[in-house]
Amino acid sequence: MTIRYCTRAVALLTATLFSGVAIAAEGEVKIVLPEQPANLDPCRSIRSDIGRIINSNITETLTVIDTEKGTVGPWLAEKWEQVDDLTWRVHLKSGVKFQDGAAFDAEAVVKSINRLMNPDLTCDSRSKFGDVKLTPKAIDAQTVEISSDSPVPIMPTLLGTVQIVSPNMPFDKESNDPVGTGPYVVESKSNEQIVLKRHDAYWGAKPDVTRATYVWRSESAIRAAMVESGEADMTPSIAVQDATNAESDFAYLNSETTRMRIDAQIPPLDDVRIRKALNMAIDWDGMGEALFGKDVLRASQMVVPGVRGHNPGIKPWTYNPEEAMKLVEQAKAEGAPVDKEIVLIGRNGFFPNSAESLEAMRSMWQEIGLNVSIRQLEAADWVRYLDKPFPEGRGPTLFQQQHDNNTGDAGFTAPVMYLSEGQYSTIADPDLDVVLKKAMAATGDEREKLFQEVFAKVHDEIVADVPMYHMIGYVRVGSRLDWKPDLKTNSEIALSEIHFKD
């Protein structure tokens, strides 16, 4: 009740402050996001703070994934075929140019893929490929062959996650000036806002939106009030307690799963009893309904039902604080340093009620005898803990993460999270590595069974994380717009799909 009362009060106050604002110019939209993007580099575009701005707007991909059907279709690539187990041939669309005038051709695609694979560049999108190395080669101006050091049977799907960038972009360092083939370019950017304008030389259909201004506010109630008052046209993420208007607020199933990643090699988190206790100490039903709504689904693994490789036989951890306390006491009696401070690493404005969930979990973990604190970071600092190499001397951490898999295959999740070499992985289990690599090279039913085996081992034996929830998203859309959310809303908001009501 306290959370609901406070946020409604903020919303009323904010609506008063924003009353009387000017109506947006024809063709222009204003979108209010939960957080400021760390940068605009396409290599980071699988992160929601960046992807919602640049994906399908500034940069585009060779293929597109239909998240409803799980099928793959052409975009910058017209067609493709598998040459052998290690090689795919991709035929590119002709008549396309990058926004800086550079030609979209095979050499440009080769450079984009090499940039993705560049070990000197921290590229989140590379995580989708696990530890597979790609070697692209231009066959002619419109044909690329992509070879891999191990079979990649879902290469067309994977190519739907690779943003193709101009060959003039920096190769060895991140850039805040993305250049792609999309229908929008950056007009201006500052610490207060980012503005995109329509690129009238775009190769495809001309979108209705001529200019989009992105601003950010961390408080969900403020974002909701800005849309209600007309200060903004849309916010893609509000808390369940702020989704109170049936005409403007839409709930939608999304592909996000939340977890606390356990730093499983640092004491006391290297003790499996402590890792089990972390999962058993949380009142999952009570916290879920209070903070994320009655429709939120408890997670037992980091892919949603329906994704190939999801294991329906794994049951979520149940609330058992007494058993959790016993496990902590047993570990302490055998020398585990359970009094050592464990730091929860959160991200400001990450998702609605993310900060409140950290507070709730800290309280419950303290009740079973653990020493837990919270460190909330801005996105640019939070990402230092996301990727390897992790900060040295960090001590035991529990890392708040939200993972989006809207591609229909566990190969986009398990390798990056659980391979010993995985970009986000804090575990090193040789036996698990063997199964994971077999799964990545397999197809059909064998692929599904192997990934199910991986998730079972991760949950039952290793206890690598604290799976939280498969999330329900809530958006608020202003009366000017003809637009509804879908499974991709967490990772991109294609301005070309926004229309205006008459």
C-alpha positions in Angstrom: 0.0 0.0 0.0 2.8 2.4 0.8 4.4 2.0 -2.6 1.1 2.5 -4.4 0.2 5.6 -2.4 3.6 7.3 -2.9 3.8 6.7 -6.6 0.3 8.0 -7.2 1.2 11.1 -5.2 4.2 11.6 -7.4 2.1 11.1 -10.5 -0.5 13.7 -9.4 2.3 16.2 -8.6 4.1 15.6 -11.9 0.9 15.9 -13.9 0.3 19.3 -12.3 3.8 20.4 -13.1 3.5 19.4 -16.8 0.0 20.8 -17.3 -0.3 23.2 -20.2 2.7 22.0 -22.1 2.9 22.6 -25.9 1.5 20.1 -28.3 4.3 18.3 -30.3 4.7 19.3 -33.9 3.2 17.2 -36.6 5.2 14.1 -37.3 7.3 14.4 -34.1 7.3 12.2 -31.1 8.8 12.3 -27.6 9.7 9.1 -25.9 10.6 8.9 -22.2 13.0 6.1 -21.2 13.9 4.7 -17.7 17.6 5.5 -18.0 20.2 7.4 -20.0 22.0 5.1 -22.5 25.6 4.4 -21.7 26.5 5.2 -25.3 25.0 4.5 -28.8 27.5 1.9 -30.1 25.8 -0.8 -32.1 28.0 -3.4 -30.5 26.0 -2.7 -27.3 22.6 -2.8 -29.0 21.3 -6.0 -27.3 21.0 -3.8 -24.1 17.6 -2.2 -23.8 18.9 1.3 -23.0 20.8 1.4 -26.3 18.7 -0.9 -28.5 15.4 1.0 -27.9 17.0 4.0 -29.6 19.2 2.6 -32.5 17.8 -0.9 -33.4 15.8 -0.7 -36.7 16.1 3.1 -36.5 19.8 3.9 -37.2 21.1 0.4 -37.7 19.6 -2.7 -39.4 20.4 -6.4 -39.6 20.8 -8.9 -42.4 17.8 -10.9 -41.3 14.7 -10.2 -39.2 13.2 -12.5 -36.6 9.4 -12.9 -36.3 9.1 -13.2 -32.5 5.5 -14.5 -32.7 6.3 -17.3 -35.1 10.0 -17.8 -34.4 10.7 -17.6 -38.2 13.6 -15.8 -39.9 13.1 -13.5 -42.9 15.2 -11.4 -45.2 16.1 -7.7 -44.6 19.5 -6.4 -45.7 20.1 -10.0 -47.0 17.8 -11.2 -49.7 18.6 -15.0 -49.3 21.1 -17.4 -47.9 22.2 -21.0 -48.1 24.4 -23.4 -46.2 27.5 -24.4 -48.2 28.8 -27.0 -45.7 28.7 -27.6 -41.9 31.0 -24.6 -41.3 30.0 -22.2 -44.1 27.0 -20.0 -45.0 26.6 -17.9 -48.1 24.6 -14.7 -47.8 23.3 -12.7 -50.8 22.9 -9.0 -50.1 20.2 -6.5 -51.1 21.4 -4.1 -53.8 20.8 -0.4 -54.0 21.4 0.3 -50.3 23.7 2.9 -48.9 24.8 3.8 -45.4 23.7 7.1 -44.0 27.2 8.6 -44.6 27.1 7.7 -48.3 29.3 4.5 -48.0 28.2 1.6 -50.2 26.4 -1.3 -48.5 28.3 -4.2 -50.0 30.1 -7.4 -49.2 33.2 -5.6 -48.0 31.1 -3.5 -45.6 29.4 -6.6 -44.2 32.8 -8.3 -43.7 34.1 -5.3 -41.8 30.9 -5.2 -39.6 31.3 -8.9 -38.7 35.0 -8.5 -38.0 34.2 -5.6 -35.8 31.8 -7.8 -33.9 34.5 -10.4 -33.4 37.2 -7.9 -32.6 38.7 -9.0 -29.2 39.9 -5.4 -28.6 36.3 -4.2 -28.6 33.8 -5.2 -25.8 30.8 -6.2 -28.0 27.7 -7.5 -26.2 26.3 -8.8 -29.4 29.2 -11.2 -29.7 27.9 -13.0 -26.7 25.1 -14.4 -28.9 27.7 -16.6 -30.6 29.2 -18.1 -27.5 32.8 -18.8 -28.1 32.3 -19.4 -31.8 34.7 -17.5 -34.1 33.4 -16.2 -37.4 35.5 -15.5 -40.5 33.7 -13.6 -43.2 34.9 -13.3 -46.8 33.6 -11.2 -49.8 32.9 -13.5 -52.8 31.7 -10.6 -55.0 30.1 -7.2 -54.4 26.8 -8.6 -53.1 27.8 -12.0 -51.7 29.4 -12.9 -48.4 30.6 -16.3 -47.1 30.7 -16.6 -43.3 32.8 -19.5 -42.0 32.9 -20.6 -38.3 35.3 -22.7 -36.3 32.4 -25.0 -35.2 29.0 -25.6 -36.8 26.4 -22.9 -36.3 23.1 -24.4 -37.5 21.1 -21.3 -36.6 23.3 -18.8 -38.4 20.4 -17.0 -40.2 18.7 -16.4 -36.8 22.0 -15.2 -35.3 22.5 -12.7 -38.1 19.2 -11.1 -37.0 21.1 -9.8 -33.9 24.1 -8.3 -35.7 23.8 -4.6 -36.4 25.4 -3.7 -39.7 27.4 -0.5 -39.5 29.3 1.8 -42.0 32.8 0.8 -42.8 33.8 4.3 -41.7 32.9 3.7 -38.0 35.9 3.1 -35.7 37.0 -0.5 -35.7 38.9 -0.8 -32.4 36.9 1.4 -30.0 33.3 2.1 -29.1 31.6 5.0 -30.8 28.8 7.3 -29.7 28.1 8.2 -33.4 26.4 5.2 -35.0 26.1 5.0 -38.7 23.9 2.4 -40.4 21.5 1.8 -43.2 18.3 2.7 -41.2 15.6 5.3 -41.7 16.9 7.7 -39.0 20.1 9.5 -38.1 21.3 11.2 -34.9 20.5 14.9 -35.1 21.8 15.8 -31.7 22.7 14.3 -28.4 23.4 15.5 -24.9 23.2 14.4 -21.3 19.5 15.6 -21.3 18.2 14.1 -24.6 18.9 12.4 -27.9 17.1 13.5 -31.1 16.8 11.3 -34.2 15.6 12.8 -37.5 14.2 10.9 -40.5 16.8 10.1 -43.2 15.0 11.0 -46.4 17.6 9.1 -48.5 16.6 5.8 -46.8 16.4 2.8 -49.2 13.0 1.7 -47.8 9.5 3.1 -47.2 9.4 6.6 -45.7 8.1 6.4 -42.0 5.4 8.7 -40.6 7.6 9.9 -37.8 9.9 12.7 -38.9 11.7 13.4 -35.6 12.0 11.5 -32.3 13.2 13.0 -29.1 14.3 10.6 -26.3 14.6 11.8 -22.7 15.0 9.7 -19.5 13.4 9.7 -16.0 14.2 7.0 -13.5 10.9 7.3 -11.6 8.1 5.2 -13.2 5.3 7.5 -11.9 7.0 10.5 -13.4 7.2 8.8 -16.8 3.6 7.8 -16.7 2.5 11.3 -15.7 4.5 12.9 -18.6 2.6 10.8 -21.1 -0.7 11.5 -19.3 -0.1 15.2 -19.4 1.1 15.3 -23.0 4.7 16.1 -22.2 5.7 12.8 -23.8 4.0 10.5 -26.3 5.1 7.2 -25.0 7.1 5.4 -22.3 7.9 1.7 -22.9 8.3 0.8 -19.2 6.2 1.6 -16.2 5.6 -0.2 -12.9 2.4 -2.2 -12.5 1.1 0.2 -9.8 1.3 3.0 -12.3 -0.6 1.1 -15.1 -4.0 2.5 -14.0 -5.5 3.8 -17.3 -7.1 1.1 -19.4 -7.2 3.5 -22.5 -3.5 4.3 -22.5 -1.7 1.5 -20.5 -1.0 -1.9 -22.1 0.3 -5.1 -20.5 2.2 -7.4 -22.8 4.1 -10.6 -22.5 7.7 -10.0 -23.1 10.8 -12.2 -23.4 12.7 -10.8 -20.4 13.8 -12.9 -17.5 15.4 -11.4 -14.4 18.0 -13.0 -12.2 20.7 -12.3 -9.6 23.9 -13.7 -11.1 26.0 -15.3 -8.3 29.7 -14.7 -8.2 30.1 -18.4 -7.7 33.9 -18.6 -7.4 34.3 -16.0 -4.6 33.7 -17.0 -0.9 31.2 -17.4 0.6 29.4 -17.7 -2.7 31.7 -20.6 -3.8 29.8 -22.8 -1.3 26.8 -24.4 -3.0 24.9 -24.4 0.3 25.0 -20.6 0.3 23.8 -20.5 -3.3 20.9 -22.8 -2.4 20.1 -20.7 0.6 19.9 -17.5 -1.5 17.2 -19.1 -3.6 15.2 -20.5 -0.7 15.2 -17.4 1.4 12.9 -15.3 -0.9 9.2 -15.1 -0.6 8.8 -15.3 -4.3 4.9 -15.2 -4.5 4.6 -12.3 -2.1 7.4 -10.2 -3.7 6.2 -11.0 -7.3 2.6 -9.9 -6.8 3.5 -6.8 -4.8 6.2 -5.5 -7.2 5.5 -7.0 -10.6 1.8 -7.8 -10.7 -0.3 -10.9 -10.3 0.5 -12.1 -13.9 4.2 -12.3 -13.4 5.6 -15.8 -13.8 8.3 -17.4 -11.5 11.4 -18.4 -13.4 13.3 -21.6 -13.0 15.7 -21.0 -15.8 16.8 -18.1 -18.0 14.6 -18.7 -21.0 10.8 -18.4 -21.2 8.5 -21.3 -22.0 8.3 -21.8 -25.7 12.0 -21.2 -26.4 13.7 -24.3 -27.8 15.7 -25.8 -24.9 13.4 -24.6 -22.1 13.1 -27.5 -19.6 9.6 -27.8 -18.2 10.7 -30.4 -15.7 12.7 -27.8 -13.6 10.6 -26.4 -10.8 11.3 -22.9 -9.3 12.9 -22.8 -5.9 10.3 -22.6 -3.1 10.2 -20.3 -0.2 11.8 -22.1 2.8 13.6 -19.6 5.1 14.1 -22.2 7.9 16.0 -24.6 5.6 17.9 -21.6 4.1 19.1 -20.6 7.6 20.2 -24.2 8.4 22.3 -24.2 5.2 24.0 -21.0 6.2 24.7 -22.3 9.7 26.1 -25.5 8.3 28.4 -23.6 5.9 29.5 -21.3 8.7 30.3 -24.2 11.0 32.6 -25.7 8.3 34.5 -22.5 7.9 32.6 -20.6 5.1 33.0 -16.8 5.7 29.3 -16.1 5.8 29.9 -12.8 7.7 31.8 -11.4 4.7 29.9 -8.6 3.0 28.0 -9.6 -0.2 27.2 -6.7 -2.5 24.1 -6.6 -4.6 24.9 -4.7 -7.8 21.9 -2.9 -9.2 21.3 -0.5 -12.1 19.4 2.8 -11.7 16.1 2.7 -13.6 16.8 -0.8 -14.8 13.2 -2.0 -14.9 10.1 -1.0 -12.9 10.5 -1.8 -9.2 14.0 -3.2 -9.7 15.3 -1.2 -6.8 12.5 -2.2 -4.6 13.1 -5.9 -5.4 16.8 -5.5 -4.3 15.6 -4.0 -1.0 13.2 -6.8 -0.4 15.8 -9.5 -1.2 18.4 -7.9 0.9 16.1 -7.9 3.9 15.2 -11.6 3.5 18.9 -12.6 3.0 19.9 -10.7 6.1 17.2 -12.6 8.0 18.9 -15.9 7.3 22.3 -14.7 8.6 24.0 -13.2 5.5 25.7 -9.8 5.4 24.3 -8.0 2.4 24.5 -4.5 1.1 23.3 -2.7 -2.1 25.2 -0.7 -4.6 23.1 1.0 -7.3 25.0 2.1 -10.4 24.4 4.1 -13.5 24.3 2.0 -16.7 27.9 2.9 -17.7 29.3 1.6 -14.3 26.9 -1.3 -14.1 28.2 -2.7 -17.4 31.7 -3.1 -16.0 30.3 -6.0 -13.9 28.3 -7.5 -16.8 31.2 -8.5 -19.1 34.5 -10.2 -18.6 37.0 -9.1 -17.4 35.1 -8.4 -14.2 36.5 -5.7 -11.9 39.4 -7.0 -9.9 39.1 -7.1 -6.1 35.3 -6.7 -6.3 34.6 -9.3 -3.5 31.5 -11.5 -3.5 28.7 -9.9 -5.6 25.1 -10.7 -6.7 24.6 -9.0 -10.0 21.1 -7.8 -11.1 20.5 -8.8 -14.7 17.5 -8.8 -17.1 18.0 -11.0 -20.1 15.9 -10.8 -23.3 15.6 -13.9 -25.5 13.0 -13.2 -28.2 14.7 -15.4 -30.8 13.2 -18.8 -29.8 16.4 -20.7 -29.2 18.4 -21.3 -25.9 21.7 -20.8 -27.9 21.2 -17.1 -27.4 21.2 -17.5 -23.6 23.1 -20.5 -22.2 26.6 -20.1 -23.7 27.1 -16.5 -22.7 25.8 -17.2 -19.2 27.3 -20.6 -18.4 30.2 -21.5 -20.6 33.5 -21.2 -18.8 34.5 -18.6 -21.4 31.0 -17.1 -21.5 31.0 -13.3 -21.5 28.7 -13.1 -18.5 29.7 -16.4 -16.9 30.9 -16.6 -13.3 31.2 -20.4 -13.3 33.7 -22.8 -14.8 32.5 -26.4 -15.1 34.3 -28.5 -17.7 31.5 -31.1 -17.8 28.9 -28.4 -18.5 31.1 -27.0 -21.2 31.1 -30.3 -23.1 27.3 -30.5 -23.1 26.9 -26.8 -24.0 29.2 -27.1 -27.0 27.4 -30.2 -28.2 24.1 -28.3 -27.9 25.4 -25.4 -29.9 26.4 -27.6 -32.8 23.2 -29.8 -32.7 19.9 -29.3 -34.5 16.3 -30.4 -33.9 15.3 -32.6 -31.0 18.9 -33.3 -30.0 19.6 -29.6 -29.6 16.5 -29.2 -27.4 17.4 -32.1 -25.2 21.0 -31.0 -24.7 20.0 -27.5 -23.7 17.4 -28.9 -21.3 20.2 -31.0 -19.8 22.3 -27.8 -19.4 19.5 -25.9 -17.6 18.9 -28.8 -15.3 22.5 -29.0 -14.3 22.8 -25.3 -13.8 19.7 -25.2 -11.6 20.0 -28.5 -9.6 23.8 -29.1 -9.2 25.7 -25.9 -9.8 23.1 -23.3 -8.7 24.7 -20.6 -10.8 22.1 -17.9 -10.2 19.0 -16.8 -8.5 16.3 -16.9 -11.2 13.6 -14.4 -10.5 10.7 -13.9 -12.9 9.6 -14.0 -16.5 8.4 -10.5 -16.8 5.2 -8.8 -17.9 5.8 -5.4 -19.4 3.5 -2.3 -19.0 3.7 0.7 -21.4 1.8 4.0 -21.5 0.9 5.3 -25.0 -0.4 8.9 -25.6 -3.6 9.6 -27.5 -1.8 10.9 -30.6 -0.1 7.6 -31.4 -1.4 4.4 -33.2 1.1 1.9 -31.7 1.0 -1.2 -29.5 3.9 -3.0 -27.8 5.1 -6.5 -28.8 7.7 -9.0 -27.8 10.5 -6.8 -29.1 9.5 -3.7 -27.1 12.2 -4.4 -24.5 15.0 -4.4 -27.0 13.8 -2.0 -29.7 11.1 0.5 -30.6 11.0 0.8 -34.4 9.9 4.4 -35.2 8.7 3.2 -38.6 6.0 1.2 -36.8 4.6 4.3 -35.1 1.7 6.0 -36.8 -0.5 8.9 -35.9 -4.2 8.9 -35.3 -6.3 11.1 -37.6 
